């Protein structure tokens, strides 16, 4: 297991401010609207853990991965074939397609651990507070390596940090 959270940082788009050495982001837009934040690291081999603290306005937030070479470019960002992950409100995205999951709602200040298993081409998300987890396989034909961390958010004042 390779704990990457000590090295991962955010890189971002307009209307998002990075602080804490690029380990915290906050959406500073005055209105709601889809935006995304990417991690700086590439994931192609091994197992990697990324811990994220949901600090503020956490609804309508997707935590997952996308293909670094085929990132989602147009809003709403989550419905692209390379996007895989979990919305904080009980919705799963696989190959850009959504479905419901047995994934209880999260609370502000929850810490979620995303495990990226490149060797098995899979993802696991764990809510540390509730100990609830969910997993998915990633089709590398749809999302070829390297992968990167992807956060998609909608609400104004959204805020999250790497821990």
Secondary structure, 3 states (H helix, E strand, C coil): CEECCCCCCEECCCCEEEECCCCEEEECCCCCCCEEEEECCCECCCEEEEEEEEEECCCCEEEEEEEHHHCCCCCCCCCCCCCEEEECCCEEEECCEEEECCCCCCCCCCEEEEEEECCCCEEEEEECCCCEEEEEECCCCCCCCCEEEEEEECCCCCEEEEC
